[in-house]
Structure formats: structure tokens, C-alpha cells
Amino acid sequence: MLYASMHGGAAADIGYLESLSGDWSRWSKGRAPWECAVQGASAGTTKATYIPETRTVNRSTDGLWYEVWLDNTDVVSGDRSIDLTITWSTADAVARYTTMRVDFAASTVVGYCGTNTDPTKNPAAKWTVTDLGGQRGRWHVGMWLTFATSGAPTFAGHITYPDGRALDLAPGTPVGAAVPAGCIANIALRIGGVRAEALQVAQLPRKPASADEATQHGRWAKTAVLDAPDIPLRVIPAVSGTAWDAITAIAKATVSTAEFDARGVFRWRTHSRWATAPTKEDLTVTSRREIASLTIAEEIDACRNHIAVKWANWQRVKADVLREMQAVNAVELKPGASSAIAFTVGDGEYDTPPPATWDDVLTNVVRFTSGNTDNAPVVHGAVEVSTRRENGAVVLGMRNRSTSSVWLRGKTLTGLSVSMAAPALGSGAAPADHWSMSWNATSQRAYGVQSFDHDPNGWVQDSGSADRLATALRIAGQYPAPVLTSVEVLADPRIRLGDVVRVEDTTGADLDTLAWVVGIRTEGSPEGVRQTLTLRGTAFNGLPADEGLTPDPPVAPGTTP
């Protein structure tokens, strides 16, 4: 019902990001559990709140499995804990909180349950895990949560150590804790000074039976390699087309490369790869073996020494409710039965999270009763509600998890039974456009002012990112570098975008130089596989010096030869 990869952003892959607070600017590659992870603040103030794709209930036979991968390498001071808290919306309008806390400094795992927003002030089930304070590296922590018919929660933890050992924590119930029937309101994450990746909350019929099942060991393969993020987004701009069209647009906007390699692994590299001139090659292509043909060109003014990057300031732009999707249906949901209602979606509307169950049908509320009468009691904790996009529509899904029939119904037969907000950009302040500049005076004296205006089409939304992009573009283009086009080589699946190749041509162009791979075209035919590269030199041939030329002496006006 919720998955946030943390591979460069806090947005949920499954579910909906509701709010952020604290420092989300630090992302780790080298010390990530798997690929890329957020580095929490040592004060423990890095926080995010999510709405799950499905608002599950706490009176079904299933349990909740919440888990996260962590890395605590070199984390020796400050807050070294992580909290995952589920807030429950219940019939008495008093929120209940069930929290899993893993604390490396205290060497404890704790399950809290109560009405206080500070979990330490709620009843707790606590386990001491001495190795939490001793081992460093990649950890997997999970918590299995179930509820009795009385509402009493039971926590059962699972830990996988960096050395591969696993530990199951015996089930524990906080003394005196109980959660009335209700549904999930939101799920909150709080991170101390550890690195977190792959946050997930799932509804399962049973607790994972083994360490391999808990970590899904052997059931997945890593198929992406990503650079650490360096350009934050406040709002995703309007896009159209396929997912690959959107990825291509982002790559062009941020001077990045995106590709699937020969093994099907997706690779994303940021503009930082072009920042330093390489001194050694990844591969060599030579006329003695690979090169069939090439074309080389160098234009003296093929440089860009005055760069302007456009960026959009979204800080004052707010979301608004464009319209409300409402229904007056009266629908019976028998035990275990499901039902769905589809609503149309406008072009400018964002995703709609599932509504919560409540007595009065306000915005983002759905109402269920025990019978098809005006005075039938409202039922809480019986129907799980979800939303999803399907064939251009928002589909509201409802599933009765109780043993009795439940009715989707308003207070009267003509009253609203559900109302959901369709969020969109507010009608107030529009994003303001700005430009960041970077230039090279030495290049301008040699080649004149060669301008380049870069419009990222809304994907750059802060001045720092625009400044870094302008600098990267200026460094890459401030001097004319040779371009090698139509470099036909023997197909080599090892060659990737952004690689550095050494070009050795001893038969035609007499070259021995390093070059970036900026384009790859591979095509097949009955005769074989043909691969053509586009390369750009990693260095230029120096400023024009007019060597060997002697200027004529000045001549006075009117002088006769």
C-alpha cells in the first residue's frame, strides 16, 4: 500500500507524499544500503508523511508488515534512530498511533501504541538487541503488526544484520494499549542520522516466515544504477507522451544521460560526469580492429562561452481544489465483496488519494453504514478504500473486510456518500521565470561572444541548480572541441553513454585521442549488427595564436607608397 524507494527523492512510488519537513538535501551513494539513500539529520528532524494507496482497516484478518533498509556506517553520534508511525482514524475522533522505532544508540527496537504524538509517552513493547550498537553496515528491519478484536496491537519484529544473521523478536503487546476500529489516516517517517532506503508498508495474510522471505532474498535483481540527485523538484511540470518521453525530457533539461544497457540495466548519470576532463579511457576503439569509418570536424567558433539557464520559482505556487468528485450512490457491500466507482480526470489535475471513512461527507470522506436506512449507524474499520488511475479515470475501490454487509450510503438516499478533491495548481501566483548566467571572458576574447540559452521546460526550479547547470554547460562548451561523427565500429555492448573511449586511427585520420561517447546507435540486419558512435573530444586544440603572421606596420593617411 506504500512504497518509497528513496532513490533520490521522498516521493512515493506507491501511495502519496503528503508533507516534508527537515533536511532532505543529503543523498548518499557510497554508504547506501543498495543504490541511493537519504541521509537523515543527526538531530532526528528529517520527516515525511504519506497517504497509502489503500486505507486499510484494523479489524481484518490480515496484518501489516512495515520495513526499511538502513545503513549506519560511520554514524557514531547524534540521533541514530528511525521511526515509522501509522496514524489511525477511529470512530471516537481521537487519533491513535502505532510506531516502530529502531534505535542504534540505545540498541533497542520498540513498538509503541497510544494517543500521544510523542511515541515515548505511549505504552510500549520493547526489545534489547545488543548488536544494534556494535555492527556497522546494511541492516533490514521489519515489524509485523496485528490487532485483536479488542483492538490490542501485537508487534513482532525482524532484523537482518550486516553480517547476514537474522533475528526474530518475540511478539509483544504494549500493556493497556488498544486501537478502536478504524482506517489508516497517514504513515509518517522520521529519520535520525542514518541512511534509509526502500521504505515499504504492505498488507499480508501472514508474517514472512523466514529471513529470506522477509528480505525477498533471491527474488529480485538490481536493474538500475543511479547517480545521487542534485536537482530538487517542488512540482512535476506538465508532461505528455510515454514514460520514456518524460525521462528523455528530464535528461535533456538537466544535461544528464539515461539509457538501458545491453543487459537491460537502466543507467542514469548526471551532468557531474562531464565536470572533469578524463585522463584514462574506459575502452579503446582502433582502426586495427573496430573502426570501419569515421568523420571528424572542428569548427573554430563551435563553442558556447555565454550560457543562460532558465529556471522557474514555484515557492509561492500552491495547490488548490479544482473540483470535487462526488457520488450519491447507495451500494451494498456483502462480506468480502468489492465495488468501484470511476471518475473522469481533467488534464490539469493531480493524483487523488483515497478518502477516509467518517460520519459526515466532507471533502475526501466516504461514508459506510450498517444498513440502508437514514438512521443506520456509521461503520468504521470495516471497508478498506483505495484510489488508482486506470484508463484515464480515477477509480475509487472499496472492499468489505468484515463479516457483515455494509452500505455505501449518505445520511439520506439523496445525500452524498463520497466526496474526493481533485487537486490542481492554484489560481493565485504563477511560477516566476528567472535566468542564471555563466561565461568565460578568455574564450569570448578569442572567439567572440557565443551565446546559448537553455530552457529546461520547468524541470529546474531553484537558483542553485540553475547555477550548477550553467557552469557545467559553460565548462563543456567554452572551447571548440573536435566532434567525431558516424564512427562505425564492431558492435560492443560494453560501450555506454558517457564513457570515455580512446580513438586510435592509424590508417586515415591519424588520431590518438580521448573522447566522450555522446551518442550510440545500434541496429540489426540480416548481415549482422551495426553500431555507430558519436564522440566529442575531451580537450580542445588551444586558442588561435596566428603563428607565423606579421601584421603590416601602421600607415599615415595620405601617404604615397
N, C-alpha and C positions, 0 to 999 in steps of 0.2 A: 504493500500500500504506500510505502515511501522508500525512495532510494535517491541519495545524493552522493555522486561519485567523489566530489571534492577534487576532481582533476583539473583544477584551475578556476573554480567558481563555486559559489554556495548554492546556485540554483538547483532545483530538484530535477532529476531525470524522470522520476515517477513521483507525482504529488506536486505541491505548490509551495513556493517560497513565500512566506508571509511578511517577515521582517528580519532585519540585520542590525546588530549593534556591536561596538567594539572594533578591534583591528582585524580587518580581513585583507590586508595588503601583503602579507608574507606567505609565500608558497615555496615548498621545498621539493627538490628533485632527488638530491643525493641521499637524503635521510627519510624519504617517503617509504611507507610500508611496501608499496608496489610500484607506483608510477609517479604520482604527483600528489602532494598533500598540503592542507592548510596548516600553518604554524600558529598555534594559539598564543595568546598573550600570557606572559608569566603571572599577571595579576588575575587570570581566570575570567577575563571580561569579553572574550570572543564568543558571541552568541548568535544563534539563528533560530527562527521559529517557522515551522512548516504546517501546512494543512495536508493531510494524507489524501491520496486519490480516492480512498474508501474510508468513510467514517464508520469504522466497525463498532460493535457493541460489546458490552462486558457481561452479557448473560448467554453467550453461545457456548457450544461445547469445544470450540477451538481455543487456542492460546495465542499469545503474541510473542514473537521472537524478535528482540531488538539487539543489534550487533554493530560493531565498528572495528576497523583495523587501526592500530596505533603504533607509533614509533617513539621511544623515549631515549634514543641515543643522545648522549651528551646533555641531557636535561637533568641538572643536579640541584636546582634551586627554584624558588617561587612556587606557585600553584602548579602541581603536577597531576591534576585530576581531570576527569571528564564526566559530565552529567548528560543523561538522556531522559527527558521528562515527558510523560504523556499527561495531558490535561483532559479530564473527563467532564462533559456537560451532563448534569443529572437533573432529576425532577425537582429537587428542592432548591435549585438555582445556586447551590454552593459548589464551587469547583473543587474537584479532588485531583491530587497529583500523585502519580506513581513514577518514581525516579530510580534509575540505575546510576550509581556513582562508582567509578573505579579511581582509586587514589594511590598513585605510585609512592608518594611521600609517606603516607600512613600505612602502606602495604595492606589496604583493605578494599573489599568490594561490599557495597551496601545497597539494599533495596529499601527505599522509603515510601511511605504512603500516608497521606493526610491532607488537611485543608490549608496548610501554610505554604506560601510561595517559597519560603526558605526550607529546603528539604531537611536540613539538620534539626528542625524543630518539629518534625513529624515522626511517628513511630517507625522503627527500623528493624530490618533483619540484616545482620552484619556477619561478614566472614573475614578472617585474617589470612592473607596469602603472603607469606614471608618473602617469597621470591620476587614479588612486585617491586620491592625496594632494592633488589640485588641485580637482577638481569637487565641488560640493555639490548634494544633491537626491536624487532617486529612482533607485535602482540595482536592476537584476535580475542576480543571479549564479547560475550553474548549473554543475554538474560532471557529466561523463559518466564512469562507472566501468565497466570491463570487466576480465575475468580471462582469462589464457591457461590452457591445460590444465595448465601447470606451477604455476599459482597466482599468477603475477606480475601485479600490477594495473597498469592503464594509466588515467591521468587525462587528461581533455580538458575544459578549462574554456570557459565562455562568459560574457561580460559585456555588458550593455546599459547605456550611460552615461545620465546625466540629460539630456544634450543630444540623445539619440536615436541616437547612433552605437553600433555593436556591434563586439565584438572576440572572435574565436575564438582560444583558446590552443592551440598545437600539442600533440598528445598527448605525455605524458611518463610514464616508469616509474621509480619510486624504485629506485636501484641496490641489488640484493640482496634486495629485498622479495618475499615470497611468502606467500600465504594457503592453507593446506590446505583440502581440500573440507569444506564446512560450510554452515550456515544462519545467518541473521541472528538474533542474540540480542536486541539492542536498538539504538535510534538515539538519540543524545544531541545536544542543542543547547546551546551556550554562547554567550552574547551579551555583548559589551562595551558601551560607551556609545553604541551606535547603536540605531535603531528598526527592529524586524523585524516582518514581516507575511507571511502566506501561505507557510509552510514546507511543502514537499512532497517526497516521495520516491516515484518511480514506476519500475516495471519496463517497459522499452520494447524493441522489437525493433531499434531503431536510434537513434542520436543525432539530436535535432532538427536539421533540415537548414538552417535559416535563423533569423535573429533573430526574424522574425515567428512562426515555429513555436515557438521557444524561449519566447517571452513570450506565445504564443497571441493575438497582436495581431489584433483584428478578429473573434475567435471567441467573445467573451463580452461581456456588457453588465453594468454595475454596476446592481444592482437592490435595494440596501439602503442605508439611511442610519441610522447608529447613534451614539448618544451614547457618550462614554467611560464605561467601567464604574465604578461607585462602591460596589457591594455585593459583596464576595467570598463565594464559596461553598466550603466544605470538603467537603460531602456534598450530593448532589442528593436532596432528600426524596422519599418515595414519591408518585408521581403516577399518574393513570389518565386514560383518555379519549384524545382526539386530541392532536396536536402543538399545535394552536391552543388547546385547553383548557389545556395546560401554559403556553403563552405568556401567556394571559389571567390565569392564576393568579399568574404572576410579576409581571405588570404591576400587578395589584391589590395584591399584597403589598408592592411597592416604590414605589407611588404614581407609576407610570410610564404612558406611553401606547404602545400598539402598534397599527399599522394598515397596511393596504395602500392606497396612494393610487390615484387614478384611472388612473395609468399602470402600476399593478402593482408599484410600488416599495414595499418594506417599510420602515417608519419606526419607530424606537424612540427615545423621549425619556424621560429620567429625571426624577425629582422636582425636579431643579435648575431646570427650566424655570419652575416656579411661584415660585421664591425671590424674584424682583424684580418689583415692580409695573411694568408696561409704561407707556411714555409715548407710544407711537405704535402705530397699527394695522397689521396685515398686509393687511386688506381692509376694505371698508365695505359694510354692508347697509343699505338705506334704504327707507322706505315709498314713496318716489317711484318705485322701480323693482323691488326684490327682495322686500320683505316683504309677505306676504299676510295673516298673522295672527301674534300673539304673546300670551303670558300672562306677567305679571310678578308676583313675590311677594317679600315681605321680612318675615321673622318676627323679632321683636326678640330672641328667645332662640335663633335658629338659628345658634348659634356653638358652638365647642368650644375651651375655654380650659384644659383639663387633659387632656393626652394621655399615654397609656401604650402603649408598643410592646413586644410580647413578642419575645424572641429566644432561640434555642437554642444552647447552648455544646456544640460537638462535639469540643473539643480532646482529651478523654480517651476518645473512642469510637474503637474500632479495627475494622478488617475482620477477618473470620475465614473459615475454610473450612467452609462449611455441609455440604458433601458432596463426594465425588469422583465424577466421571463417568468410568466405566471400561469397557473392552471387551477381549474375548479373541479378537477376530476374527483369522483368518489369510486375508489377501486378497492376490491377485497384482495388481500394477500393471505392465502392459506398458509399453514405451517410449511416452511421450506420453499415456498413459491417466490418467484421473482417477477418484476414488472419494470417497464421502462417507458419514459416519455422523451420524445425528441423535440428540440427547439432549434429554430434556424439561427445562424450566426452571421452577423454583419462583418463586412470587410475590415472595419477598424476596431473590432472587439477582441479583447484578450481572453485567455482561458478562464473558465468559471469553476471555482472549487465547489465541492458538494455542500449542500445546505445542511444545517444542524436541525435536529428534532426539537421542537418546542411547542408550547401551548398556543401562542398567538403567532399567526403567519405574518411575520415582519420580513424585511429583506434577508435573503439567504437562510430561510427557515422552511422546513417541511413538517407537516402535522399528521400524526397517526393516532387513531382511536381504537378502542376495543370493540366498537360496534358501529352500525350505520345509522346512528341517531344523533340529534343535535346535542344531547346531554351526555353522550358516551365519554368516559374518561380518556384522557390522552395517555398514550402508551410510550414509555421511554425504555431504551435498552432492548428493543425487540427487532428493529429493522435497520440493517446497515445500508448506507446510502453512498453512491459513488457518482462521479461525472467523468465523461470521456468524450473526446472528439471522434466522430465517426461519419464519414461520407458528407462532410461539410455541415454537420449539425452537432449540437451539444446534447448528449444523451444522459438523462438522469436515470440511474439504475437503482432499484430497491429490492432488497432480499430479506424476507422474513426469517429470522433465525430462532424464533420462539416456537412453542408447541401449540399456540392458539392462533386463530385467524385475527388479522389486524386490518384496519381500513385506512387507506389514504383518504383523508376527508377534512373539509373545512368545518368551522363551527356550525355552519348551515350548509344545505345542499348547494347553495349558490355562492358560498363563501370560498375564499382562496384556500387551496390545500398545499400549495407550494409557491414560493417566490424566490427567484435567484437573480442576482445582479449580473449584468453584462458589462464588465469594466472596459473602459476605453480612455484615451487621452483626454484630459480635462479641456474645457473650452477657454481656460484662462491664458496664462503666459505660454508662449510658444518657445521652442528651443532657440537660443540666440547663437548665431554663427560668428566664429572668430577665426583668426589665422595665426599660425606660428611660423616664424621665418628662420632660415639658416642660410648663410652664404660664405663664400671663400674669396677674399679680396685678391689673393695671388692669382688664382685661376681667372678672375674677372679681368685683371690687367693683361693676362696673356691671350685670352680668348674672347674678351668682351663679356657682357652680362648675358648669360644663357639661362633663361628662367624655366621653371617647371612648377605648375600648380597642381597639387594632389588633392583630389576630393574623395574622401573615404566613404561618402554617401551615408553619413550618420553613424558609422561604426567607431569613430573616435570621439570621445565625449569629455575629455579633460585636457587641460593645457600641458600637463607633464607628458602625457602620451604623445600629444601632437609635437611637442618639442623633440622628444626622442626620435620620432619618425622623421621629422625634418632633418635632424642631424644624420640619421642613418642614410637617408636619400642623398644628402649632400656629400657625405663621405664616399658613397658608392659612385656618384656621378660627377664629382667636381673636376676630374681629369678624363680625357678621352682614352678609353681602353679598347684594345682590339676585340672585335667580335668575330667568332668563328661560327659560321652557319653551314647547314647541310653537311655536317660531319657524319658521314655514313660509316658505321663500324659494325664489326661482328656483334650480334646481339649478346649483351652481357647483363643478366638480371641483377648483378651486384651494383650497377650504376644507379644512383638515386639523385633526385633533385637536390641541389645544393652541395653535392660532393665536389671535391677538388680533384681534377684529373691532370696528369702530366701528358701533354701532347708532344709526341716525338715524330716528326715528319722528315725523313732523310732523303725523300725522293722528289718532293715538289716544292713545298713552301719553305723548307729548311728551318723547321721550328723545333724548339725545345723549351716549352713554357708551361706554367701552371695556369689553369683556367677553371672557373666555376661552371658547373652544369646548371644552366637556367632553363633548359627545355629538353624533353625526351619524347620521341615519337617512335612507338614500336608497332609494327604491323606485320601480319602474316599473309602469305600467299602460297599457292601450290609449290612454288620454287623454294620456299623457306621463310625465315623470319628476318625482317629488315628493321634495323634500329638507326635512327638519325638523331644526333645531338645538336643542341645549340649551346655554345660555350661563350663565356665572357672572360677576358683576361683579368687576372688578379692584380695586375700592375700596369702602369702606362709607360710610355717611352720617353718621358721627360718633357719639360717645357720647350717650346720652339726658341732656338737660340740664334737663328740667322747666321750660322757659322760660315766663314769664308766670304762674306759680303762686306764691301767697303762703301759706305754712303758717300755720295758726292758732296764736295765742300759747298758751303753756302755761297750764293751768287748775289751781288748787289743789283737791285733793279736798274735797268737801263744799261748794264754793262755789255759791251760788244765783245763777242768771242775773239 
